[in-house]
Amino acid sequence: MEAIVFTDPVVKDGNITTSRGVGTAIPFALELISQLEGEVKARQIKKSIVS
């Protein structure tokens, strides 16, 4: 079996969500919020921190 390497900042595969490193902390956190609280909540938080 070979690994499939993605260059996306955040990748979700089934129950696993991962990111490329410290530089992707905000997109990673927003993805987790989206999964746990919904897309609307993630958009609200994104709007409040990225002006």
Secondary structure as UniProt FT lines:
FT   STRAND          10..13
FT   TURN            14..15
FT   STRAND          16..19
FT   HELIX           22..24
FT   HELIX           25..37
FT   HELIX           39..49
//
